[in-house]
Amino acid sequence: MPISPAEASELDRQSLDENPLDPARLVERMREELRELEPVVSAATLAAVAFRMRDEAGLVAALRALTEAIDELERRRNDG
């Protein structure tokens, strides 16, 4: 039985550790992954918008931010 986003956000955090295959635990793990990827996705979106708008300075800034976000993501994944 699928759970709604509202139900997922109200889950008791302590019960998530009981069963790693529990749908609630899977939702929480997906949220953690999305939080980790958010800076990369945001910078990539800004780069795409700047490219489409032909904003060279904005594109350069967005690509620098994207590079930094990817470096940080890789650093966290290699350390953790």
Jmol script that loads the backbone (N, CA, C; Angstrom):
load data "model"
ATOM      1  N   MET A   1       0.833  -1.171   0.000  1.00  0.00           N
ATOM      2  CA  MET A   1       0.000   0.000   0.000  1.00  0.00           C
ATOM      3  C   MET A   1       0.882   1.239   0.000  1.00  0.00           C
ATOM      4  N   PRO A   2       0.787   2.114  -1.007  1.00  0.00           N
ATOM      5  CA  PRO A   2       1.641   3.290  -1.070  1.00  0.00           C
ATOM      6  C   PRO A   2       1.313   4.281   0.043  1.00  0.00           C
ATOM      7  N   ILE A   3       2.319   5.011   0.450  1.00  0.00           N
ATOM      8  CA  ILE A   3       2.093   6.036   1.459  1.00  0.00           C
ATOM      9  C   ILE A   3       2.155   7.394   0.783  1.00  0.00           C
ATOM     10  N   SER A   4       1.428   8.330   1.327  1.00  0.00           N
ATOM     11  CA  SER A   4       1.398   9.675   0.753  1.00  0.00           C
ATOM     12  C   SER A   4       2.621  10.454   1.223  1.00  0.00           C
ATOM     13  N   PRO A   5       2.984  11.525   0.504  1.00  0.00           N
ATOM     14  CA  PRO A   5       4.107  12.360   0.957  1.00  0.00           C
ATOM     15  C   PRO A   5       3.879  12.921   2.354  1.00  0.00           C
ATOM     16  N   ALA A   6       2.629  13.250   2.677  1.00  0.00           N
ATOM     17  CA  ALA A   6       2.338  13.771   4.016  1.00  0.00           C
ATOM     18  C   ALA A   6       2.615  12.721   5.075  1.00  0.00           C
ATOM     19  N   GLU A   7       2.219  11.474   4.800  1.00  0.00           N
ATOM     20  CA  GLU A   7       2.480  10.401   5.745  1.00  0.00           C
ATOM     21  C   GLU A   7       3.983  10.150   5.884  1.00  0.00           C
ATOM     22  N   ALA A   8       4.700  10.229   4.775  1.00  0.00           N
ATOM     23  CA  ALA A   8       6.144   9.993   4.811  1.00  0.00           C
ATOM     24  C   ALA A   8       6.863  11.042   5.635  1.00  0.00           C
ATOM     25  N   SER A   9       6.402  12.290   5.574  1.00  0.00           N
ATOM     26  CA  SER A   9       7.081  13.349   6.317  1.00  0.00           C
ATOM     27  C   SER A   9       6.800  13.276   7.806  1.00  0.00           C
ATOM     28  N   GLU A  10       5.736  12.547   8.210  1.00  0.00           N
ATOM     29  CA  GLU A  10       5.384  12.452   9.620  1.00  0.00           C
ATOM     30  C   GLU A  10       5.882  11.168  10.272  1.00  0.00           C
ATOM     31  N   LEU A  11       6.721  10.430   9.589  1.00  0.00           N
ATOM     32  CA  LEU A  11       7.181   9.149  10.130  1.00  0.00           C
ATOM     33  C   LEU A  11       8.013   9.341  11.381  1.00  0.00           C
ATOM     34  N   ASP A  12       7.896   8.396  12.266  1.00  0.00           N
ATOM     35  CA  ASP A  12       8.714   8.383  13.462  1.00  0.00           C
ATOM     36  C   ASP A  12      10.126   7.946  13.078  1.00  0.00           C
ATOM     37  N   ARG A  13      11.098   8.780  13.285  1.00  0.00           N
ATOM     38  CA  ARG A  13      12.474   8.497  12.874  1.00  0.00           C
ATOM     39  C   ARG A  13      13.034   7.254  13.554  1.00  0.00           C
ATOM     40  N   GLN A  14      12.646   6.970  14.766  1.00  0.00           N
ATOM     41  CA  GLN A  14      13.184   5.807  15.470  1.00  0.00           C
ATOM     42  C   GLN A  14      12.742   4.503  14.835  1.00  0.00           C
ATOM     43  N   SER A  15      11.550   4.470  14.276  1.00  0.00           N
ATOM     44  CA  SER A  15      11.054   3.218  13.703  1.00  0.00           C
ATOM     45  C   SER A  15      11.704   2.906  12.359  1.00  0.00           C
ATOM     46  N   LEU A  16      12.417   3.855  11.772  1.00  0.00           N
ATOM     47  CA  LEU A  16      13.020   3.637  10.460  1.00  0.00           C
ATOM     48  C   LEU A  16      14.168   2.634  10.500  1.00  0.00           C
ATOM     49  N   ASP A  17      14.825   2.503  11.626  1.00  0.00           N
ATOM     50  CA  ASP A  17      15.976   1.611  11.721  1.00  0.00           C
ATOM     51  C   ASP A  17      15.573   0.142  11.908  1.00  0.00           C
ATOM     52  N   GLU A  18      14.321  -0.122  12.177  1.00  0.00           N
ATOM     53  CA  GLU A  18      13.896  -1.484  12.472  1.00  0.00           C
ATOM     54  C   GLU A  18      13.983  -2.403  11.260  1.00  0.00           C
ATOM     55  N   ASN A  19      13.540  -1.959  10.098  1.00  0.00           N
ATOM     56  CA  ASN A  19      13.509  -2.794   8.904  1.00  0.00           C
ATOM     57  C   ASN A  19      14.061  -1.989   7.731  1.00  0.00           C
ATOM     58  N   PRO A  20      15.266  -2.297   7.248  1.00  0.00           N
ATOM     59  CA  PRO A  20      15.874  -1.505   6.170  1.00  0.00           C
ATOM     60  C   PRO A  20      15.104  -1.584   4.847  1.00  0.00           C
ATOM     61  N   LEU A  21      14.253  -2.597   4.652  1.00  0.00           N
ATOM     62  CA  LEU A  21      13.477  -2.718   3.418  1.00  0.00           C
ATOM     63  C   LEU A  21      12.079  -2.132   3.559  1.00  0.00           C
ATOM     64  N   ASP A  22      11.797  -1.574   4.698  1.00  0.00           N
ATOM     65  CA  ASP A  22      10.512  -0.932   4.943  1.00  0.00           C
ATOM     66  C   ASP A  22      10.347   0.253   3.987  1.00  0.00           C
ATOM     67  N   PRO A  23       9.178   0.404   3.360  1.00  0.00           N
ATOM     68  CA  PRO A  23       8.980   1.530   2.430  1.00  0.00           C
ATOM     69  C   PRO A  23       9.281   2.886   3.056  1.00  0.00           C
ATOM     70  N   ALA A  24       8.976   3.056   4.319  1.00  0.00           N
ATOM     71  CA  ALA A  24       9.266   4.325   4.990  1.00  0.00           C
ATOM     72  C   ALA A  24      10.771   4.575   5.051  1.00  0.00           C
ATOM     73  N   ARG A  25      11.516   3.522   5.321  1.00  0.00           N
ATOM     74  CA  ARG A  25      12.985   3.649   5.374  1.00  0.00           C
ATOM     75  C   ARG A  25      13.536   3.963   3.986  1.00  0.00           C
ATOM     76  N   LEU A  26      12.969   3.335   2.967  1.00  0.00           N
ATOM     77  CA  LEU A  26      13.412   3.613   1.599  1.00  0.00           C
ATOM     78  C   LEU A  26      13.142   5.059   1.224  1.00  0.00           C
ATOM     79  N   VAL A  27      11.989   5.580   1.619  1.00  0.00           N
ATOM     80  CA  VAL A  27      11.668   6.981   1.341  1.00  0.00           C
ATOM     81  C   VAL A  27      12.672   7.893   2.036  1.00  0.00           C
ATOM     82  N   GLU A  28      12.992   7.586   3.268  1.00  0.00           N
ATOM     83  CA  GLU A  28      13.956   8.412   4.006  1.00  0.00           C
ATOM     84  C   GLU A  28      15.334   8.375   3.343  1.00  0.00           C
ATOM     85  N   ARG A  29      15.755   7.201   2.878  1.00  0.00           N
ATOM     86  CA  ARG A  29      17.047   7.109   2.197  1.00  0.00           C
ATOM     87  C   ARG A  29      17.047   7.893   0.895  1.00  0.00           C
ATOM     88  N   MET A  30      15.923   7.865   0.173  1.00  0.00           N
ATOM     89  CA  MET A  30      15.828   8.657  -1.061  1.00  0.00           C
ATOM     90  C   MET A  30      15.890  10.142  -0.758  1.00  0.00           C
ATOM     91  N   ARG A  31      15.249  10.561   0.320  1.00  0.00           N
ATOM     92  CA  ARG A  31      15.318  11.976   0.707  1.00  0.00           C
ATOM     93  C   ARG A  31      16.742  12.388   1.047  1.00  0.00           C
ATOM     94  N   GLU A  32      17.453  11.537   1.749  1.00  0.00           N
ATOM     95  CA  GLU A  32      18.845  11.829   2.081  1.00  0.00           C
ATOM     96  C   GLU A  32      19.679  11.980   0.811  1.00  0.00           C
ATOM     97  N   GLU A  33      19.461  11.097  -0.141  1.00  0.00           N
ATOM     98  CA  GLU A  33      20.194  11.163  -1.406  1.00  0.00           C
ATOM     99  C   GLU A  33      19.862  12.448  -2.160  1.00  0.00           C
ATOM    100  N   LEU A  34      18.593  12.826  -2.173  1.00  0.00           N
ATOM    101  CA  LEU A  34      18.196  14.054  -2.858  1.00  0.00           C
ATOM    102  C   LEU A  34      18.801  15.279  -2.183  1.00  0.00           C
ATOM    103  N   ARG A  35      18.845  15.281  -0.849  1.00  0.00           N
ATOM    104  CA  ARG A  35      19.486  16.401  -0.140  1.00  0.00           C
ATOM    105  C   ARG A  35      20.960  16.501  -0.514  1.00  0.00           C
ATOM    106  N   GLU A  36      21.592  15.363  -0.669  1.00  0.00           N
ATOM    107  CA  GLU A  36      23.008  15.336  -1.025  1.00  0.00           C
ATOM    108  C   GLU A  36      23.236  15.849  -2.453  1.00  0.00           C
ATOM    109  N   LEU A  37      22.299  15.549  -3.352  1.00  0.00           N
ATOM    110  CA  LEU A  37      22.444  15.936  -4.762  1.00  0.00           C
ATOM    111  C   LEU A  37      21.916  17.326  -5.080  1.00  0.00           C
ATOM    112  N   GLU A  38      21.201  17.946  -4.158  1.00  0.00           N
ATOM    113  CA  GLU A  38      20.567  19.231  -4.421  1.00  0.00           C
ATOM    114  C   GLU A  38      21.539  20.314  -4.927  1.00  0.00           C
ATOM    115  N   PRO A  39      22.723  20.485  -4.343  1.00  0.00           N
ATOM    116  CA  PRO A  39      23.628  21.513  -4.868  1.00  0.00           C
ATOM    117  C   PRO A  39      24.061  21.253  -6.315  1.00  0.00           C
ATOM    118  N   VAL A  40      24.251  19.996  -6.671  1.00  0.00           N
ATOM    119  CA  VAL A  40      24.659  19.654  -8.042  1.00  0.00           C
ATOM    120  C   VAL A  40      23.520  19.958  -9.016  1.00  0.00           C
ATOM    121  N   VAL A  41      22.326  19.551  -8.659  1.00  0.00           N
ATOM    122  CA  VAL A  41      21.177  19.777  -9.534  1.00  0.00           C
ATOM    123  C   VAL A  41      20.906  21.271  -9.683  1.00  0.00           C
ATOM    124  N   SER A  42      20.997  22.006  -8.597  1.00  0.00           N
ATOM    125  CA  SER A  42      20.760  23.452  -8.654  1.00  0.00           C
ATOM    126  C   SER A  42      21.784  24.149  -9.550  1.00  0.00           C
ATOM    127  N   ALA A  43      23.044  23.817  -9.380  1.00  0.00           N
ATOM    128  CA  ALA A  43      24.085  24.443 -10.200  1.00  0.00           C
ATOM    129  C   ALA A  43      23.938  24.059 -11.667  1.00  0.00           C
ATOM    130  N   ALA A  44      23.583  22.822 -11.942  1.00  0.00           N
ATOM    131  CA  ALA A  44      23.384  22.385 -13.327  1.00  0.00           C
ATOM    132  C   ALA A  44      22.200  23.116 -13.959  1.00  0.00           C
ATOM    133  N   THR A  45      21.145  23.324 -13.187  1.00  0.00           N
ATOM    134  CA  THR A  45      19.989  24.061 -13.687  1.00  0.00           C
ATOM    135  C   THR A  45      20.360  25.499 -14.005  1.00  0.00           C
ATOM    136  N   LEU A  46      21.114  26.121 -13.105  1.00  0.00           N
ATOM    137  CA  LEU A  46      21.558  27.499 -13.358  1.00  0.00           C
ATOM    138  C   LEU A  46      22.437  27.587 -14.601  1.00  0.00           C
ATOM    139  N   ALA A  47      23.297  26.612 -14.792  1.00  0.00           N
ATOM    140  CA  ALA A  47      24.154  26.604 -15.975  1.00  0.00           C
ATOM    141  C   ALA A  47      23.318  26.468 -17.244  1.00  0.00           C
ATOM    142  N   ALA A  48      22.314  25.608 -17.222  1.00  0.00           N
ATOM    143  CA  ALA A  48      21.456  25.433 -18.395  1.00  0.00           C
ATOM    144  C   ALA A  48      20.681  26.704 -18.707  1.00  0.00           C
ATOM    145  N   VAL A  49      20.179  27.359 -17.678  1.00  0.00           N
ATOM    146  CA  VAL A  49      19.426  28.605 -17.886  1.00  0.00           C
ATOM    147  C   VAL A  49      20.342  29.695 -18.434  1.00  0.00           C
ATOM    148  N   ALA A  50      21.510  29.827 -17.857  1.00  0.00           N
ATOM    149  CA  ALA A  50      22.454  30.850 -18.338  1.00  0.00           C
ATOM    150  C   ALA A  50      22.856  30.581 -19.786  1.00  0.00           C
ATOM    151  N   PHE A  51      23.051  29.325 -20.133  1.00  0.00           N
ATOM    152  CA  PHE A  51      23.389  28.967 -21.510  1.00  0.00           C
ATOM    153  C   PHE A  51      22.264  29.355 -22.453  1.00  0.00           C
ATOM    154  N   ARG A  52      21.038  29.014 -22.074  1.00  0.00           N
ATOM    155  CA  ARG A  52      19.880  29.324 -22.923  1.00  0.00           C
ATOM    156  C   ARG A  52      19.677  30.825 -23.072  1.00  0.00           C
ATOM    157  N   MET A  53      20.017  31.578 -22.034  1.00  0.00           N
ATOM    158  CA  MET A  53      19.851  33.037 -22.078  1.00  0.00           C
ATOM    159  C   MET A  53      21.057  33.736 -22.704  1.00  0.00           C
ATOM    160  N   ARG A  54      22.045  32.941 -23.071  1.00  0.00           N
ATOM    161  CA  ARG A  54      23.283  33.475 -23.651  1.00  0.00           C
ATOM    162  C   ARG A  54      23.974  34.474 -22.715  1.00  0.00           C
ATOM    163  N   ASP A  55      23.924  34.151 -21.436  1.00  0.00           N
ATOM    164  CA  ASP A  55      24.555  34.965 -20.395  1.00  0.00           C
ATOM    165  C   ASP A  55      25.915  34.354 -20.079  1.00  0.00           C
ATOM    166  N   GLU A  56      26.942  34.879 -20.727  1.00  0.00           N
ATOM    167  CA  GLU A  56      28.277  34.282 -20.599  1.00  0.00           C
ATOM    168  C   GLU A  56      28.806  34.344 -19.174  1.00  0.00           C
ATOM    169  N   ALA A  57      28.669  35.488 -18.523  1.00  0.00           N
ATOM    170  CA  ALA A  57      29.163  35.622 -17.149  1.00  0.00           C
ATOM    171  C   ALA A  57      28.392  34.700 -16.208  1.00  0.00           C
ATOM    172  N   GLY A  58      27.083  34.620 -16.398  1.00  0.00           N
ATOM    173  CA  GLY A  58      26.271  33.728 -15.575  1.00  0.00           C
ATOM    174  C   GLY A  58      26.619  32.274 -15.807  1.00  0.00           C
ATOM    175  N   LEU A  59      26.907  31.931 -17.059  1.00  0.00           N
ATOM    176  CA  LEU A  59      27.285  30.557 -17.383  1.00  0.00           C
ATOM    177  C   LEU A  59      28.605  30.182 -16.727  1.00  0.00           C
ATOM    178  N   VAL A  60      29.562  31.079 -16.796  1.00  0.00           N
ATOM    179  CA  VAL A  60      30.862  30.807 -16.180  1.00  0.00           C
ATOM    180  C   VAL A  60      30.701  30.629 -14.669  1.00  0.00           C
ATOM    181  N   ALA A  61      29.921  31.506 -14.042  1.00  0.00           N
ATOM    182  CA  ALA A  61      29.702  31.404 -12.593  1.00  0.00           C
ATOM    183  C   ALA A  61      28.979  30.106 -12.247  1.00  0.00           C
ATOM    184  N   ALA A  62      27.975  29.746 -13.038  1.00  0.00           N
ATOM    185  CA  ALA A  62      27.218  28.527 -12.770  1.00  0.00           C
ATOM    186  C   ALA A  62      28.078  27.287 -12.978  1.00  0.00           C
ATOM    187  N   LEU A  63      28.930  27.303 -13.987  1.00  0.00           N
ATOM    188  CA  LEU A  63      29.813  26.151 -14.215  1.00  0.00           C
ATOM    189  C   LEU A  63      30.840  26.012 -13.102  1.00  0.00           C
ATOM    190  N   ARG A  64      31.301  27.131 -12.568  1.00  0.00           N
ATOM    191  CA  ARG A  64      32.214  27.068 -11.411  1.00  0.00           C
ATOM    192  C   ARG A  64      31.492  26.481 -10.203  1.00  0.00           C
ATOM    193  N   ALA A  65      30.252  26.932  -9.982  1.00  0.00           N
ATOM    194  CA  ALA A  65      29.468  26.399  -8.866  1.00  0.00           C
ATOM    195  C   ALA A  65      29.196  24.909  -9.059  1.00  0.00           C
ATOM    196  N   LEU A  66      28.942  24.506 -10.292  1.00  0.00           N
ATOM    197  CA  LEU A  66      28.702  23.094 -10.584  1.00  0.00           C
ATOM    198  C   LEU A  66      29.958  22.266 -10.306  1.00  0.00           C
ATOM    199  N   THR A  67      31.098  22.774 -10.722  1.00  0.00           N
ATOM    200  CA  THR A  67      32.358  22.080 -10.472  1.00  0.00           C
ATOM    201  C   THR A  67      32.605  21.910  -8.976  1.00  0.00           C
ATOM    202  N   GLU A  68      32.373  22.978  -8.221  1.00  0.00           N
ATOM    203  CA  GLU A  68      32.560  22.913  -6.766  1.00  0.00           C
ATOM    204  C   GLU A  68      31.572  21.939  -6.121  1.00  0.00           C
ATOM    205  N   ALA A  69      30.330  21.950  -6.593  1.00  0.00           N
ATOM    206  CA  ALA A  69      29.317  21.049  -6.030  1.00  0.00           C
ATOM    207  C   ALA A  69      29.676  19.590  -6.302  1.00  0.00           C
ATOM    208  N   ILE A  70      30.156  19.312  -7.496  1.00  0.00           N
ATOM    209  CA  ILE A  70      30.545  17.939  -7.836  1.00  0.00           C
ATOM    210  C   ILE A  70      31.769  17.515  -7.030  1.00  0.00           C
ATOM    211  N   ASP A  71      32.737  18.421  -6.896  1.00  0.00           N
ATOM    212  CA  ASP A  71      33.918  18.112  -6.080  1.00  0.00           C
ATOM    213  C   ASP A  71      33.513  17.783  -4.647  1.00  0.00           C
ATOM    214  N   GLU A  72      32.617  18.590  -4.081  1.00  0.00           N
ATOM    215  CA  GLU A  72      32.168  18.353  -2.713  1.00  0.00           C
ATOM    216  C   GLU A  72      31.410  17.039  -2.601  1.00  0.00           C
ATOM    217  N   LEU A  73      30.571  16.743  -3.558  1.00  0.00           N
ATOM    218  CA  LEU A  73      29.827  15.476  -3.558  1.00  0.00           C
ATOM    219  C   LEU A  73      30.778  14.288  -3.602  1.00  0.00           C
ATOM    220  N   GLU A  74      31.756  14.351  -4.500  1.00  0.00           N
ATOM    221  CA  GLU A  74      32.729  13.265  -4.597  1.00  0.00           C
ATOM    222  C   GLU A  74      33.538  13.132  -3.324  1.00  0.00           C
ATOM    223  N   ARG A  75      33.928  14.256  -2.721  1.00  0.00           N
ATOM    224  CA  ARG A  75      34.699  14.228  -1.484  1.00  0.00           C
ATOM    225  C   ARG A  75      33.887  13.559  -0.380  1.00  0.00           C
ATOM    226  N   ARG A  76      32.601  13.927  -0.242  1.00  0.00           N
ATOM    227  CA  ARG A  76      31.761  13.337   0.796  1.00  0.00           C
ATOM    228  C   ARG A  76      31.558  11.847   0.567  1.00  0.00           C
ATOM    229  N   ARG A  77      31.368  11.458  -0.684  1.00  0.00           N
ATOM    230  CA  ARG A  77      31.131  10.036  -0.977  1.00  0.00           C
ATOM    231  C   ARG A  77      32.390   9.199  -0.782  1.00  0.00           C
ATOM    232  N   ASN A  78      33.553   9.772  -1.048  1.00  0.00           N
ATOM    233  CA  ASN A  78      34.800   9.035  -0.855  1.00  0.00           C
ATOM    234  C   ASN A  78      35.165   8.953   0.623  1.00  0.00           C
ATOM    235  N   ASP A  79      34.819   9.970   1.402  1.00  0.00           N
ATOM    236  CA  ASP A  79      35.115   9.978   2.839  1.00  0.00           C
ATOM    237  C   ASP A  79      34.149   9.106   3.629  1.00  0.00           C
ATOM    238  N   GLY A  80      32.915   9.029   3.146  1.00  0.00           N
ATOM    239  CA  GLY A  80      31.874   8.362   3.931  1.00  0.00           C
ATOM    240  C   GLY A  80      31.741   6.946   3.613  1.00  0.00           C
TER     241      GLY A  80
END
end "model"
wireframe off; spacefill off
backbone 0.3
color backbone group
